[in-house]
């Protein structure tokens, strides 16, 4: 029912910045709880950040102070601004949508942090 598409991944040097975008279809986007997860090779998927319909946010300790999640309801889009990137941030980043207890996932976008 909800189609999710991420974009913005790529190669960046340590200390650099990148902004990921996630578009989610639907006429009631403003009610969705949105989140970013990531999964590095050989690791389990972990929660990075969430944002509620009223703008409340949560961040994993590993990214707090460096990453910022935001949403633009007029564009049905959620963003993840990533600053001061570290090699350990290298992962496939997935956008997650939760509505009425149902979760929807994008295909992911690869972020590589390397010199």
Secondary structure as a PSIPRED ss2 file (coil, helix, strand):
# PSIPRED VFORMAT (PSIPRED V4.0)

   1 X C   1.000  0.000  0.000
   2 X C   1.000  0.000  0.000
   3 X C   1.000  0.000  0.000
   4 X E   0.000  0.000  1.000
   5 X E   0.000  0.000  1.000
   6 X E   0.000  0.000  1.000
   7 X E   0.000  0.000  1.000
   8 X C   1.000  0.000  0.000
   9 X C   1.000  0.000  0.000
  10 X E   0.000  0.000  1.000
  11 X E   0.000  0.000  1.000
  12 X E   0.000  0.000  1.000
  13 X C   1.000  0.000  0.000
  14 X C   1.000  0.000  0.000
  15 X C   1.000  0.000  0.000
  16 X C   1.000  0.000  0.000
  17 X C   1.000  0.000  0.000
  18 X E   0.000  0.000  1.000
  19 X E   0.000  0.000  1.000
  20 X E   0.000  0.000  1.000
  21 X E   0.000  0.000  1.000
  22 X E   0.000  0.000  1.000
  23 X E   0.000  0.000  1.000
  24 X E   0.000  0.000  1.000
  25 X C   1.000  0.000  0.000
  26 X C   1.000  0.000  0.000
  27 X C   1.000  0.000  0.000
  28 X C   1.000  0.000  0.000
  29 X H   0.000  1.000  0.000
  30 X H   0.000  1.000  0.000
  31 X H   0.000  1.000  0.000
  32 X C   1.000  0.000  0.000
  33 X E   0.000  0.000  1.000
  34 X E   0.000  0.000  1.000
  35 X E   0.000  0.000  1.000
  36 X E   0.000  0.000  1.000
  37 X E   0.000  0.000  1.000
  38 X E   0.000  0.000  1.000
  39 X E   0.000  0.000  1.000
  40 X C   1.000  0.000  0.000
  41 X C   1.000  0.000  0.000
  42 X C   1.000  0.000  0.000
  43 X C   1.000  0.000  0.000
  44 X C   1.000  0.000  0.000
  45 X C   1.000  0.000  0.000
  46 X E   0.000  0.000  1.000
  47 X E   0.000  0.000  1.000
  48 X E   0.000  0.000  1.000
  49 X E   0.000  0.000  1.000
  50 X E   0.000  0.000  1.000
  51 X E   0.000  0.000  1.000
  52 X C   1.000  0.000  0.000
  53 X C   1.000  0.000  0.000
  54 X C   1.000  0.000  0.000
  55 X C   1.000  0.000  0.000
  56 X C   1.000  0.000  0.000
  57 X E   0.000  0.000  1.000
  58 X E   0.000  0.000  1.000
  59 X E   0.000  0.000  1.000
  60 X C   1.000  0.000  0.000
  61 X C   1.000  0.000  0.000
  62 X C   1.000  0.000  0.000
  63 X C   1.000  0.000  0.000
  64 X C   1.000  0.000  0.000
  65 X C   1.000  0.000  0.000
  66 X C   1.000  0.000  0.000
  67 X E   0.000  0.000  1.000
  68 X E   0.000  0.000  1.000
  69 X E   0.000  0.000  1.000
  70 X E   0.000  0.000  1.000
  71 X E   0.000  0.000  1.000
  72 X E   0.000  0.000  1.000
  73 X H   0.000  1.000  0.000
  74 X H   0.000  1.000  0.000
  75 X H   0.000  1.000  0.000
  76 X C   1.000  0.000  0.000
  77 X E   0.000  0.000  1.000
  78 X E   0.000  0.000  1.000
  79 X E   0.000  0.000  1.000
  80 X E   0.000  0.000  1.000
  81 X E   0.000  0.000  1.000
  82 X E   0.000  0.000  1.000
  83 X C   1.000  0.000  0.000
  84 X C   1.000  0.000  0.000
  85 X C   1.000  0.000  0.000
  86 X C   1.000  0.000  0.000
  87 X H   0.000  1.000  0.000
  88 X H   0.000  1.000  0.000
  89 X H   0.000  1.000  0.000
  90 X C   1.000  0.000  0.000
  91 X E   0.000  0.000  1.000
  92 X E   0.000  0.000  1.000
  93 X E   0.000  0.000  1.000
  94 X E   0.000  0.000  1.000
  95 X E   0.000  0.000  1.000
  96 X E   0.000  0.000  1.000
  97 X E   0.000  0.000  1.000
  98 X E   0.000  0.000  1.000
  99 X E   0.000  0.000  1.000
 100 X C   1.000  0.000  0.000
 101 X C   1.000  0.000  0.000
 102 X E   0.000  0.000  1.000
 103 X E   0.000  0.000  1.000
 104 X E   0.000  0.000  1.000
 105 X E   0.000  0.000  1.000
 106 X C   1.000  0.000  0.000
 107 X C   1.000  0.000  0.000
 108 X C   1.000  0.000  0.000
 109 X E   0.000  0.000  1.000
 110 X E   0.000  0.000  1.000
 111 X E   0.000  0.000  1.000
 112 X E   0.000  0.000  1.000
 113 X E   0.000  0.000  1.000
 114 X C   1.000  0.000  0.000
 115 X C   1.000  0.000  0.000
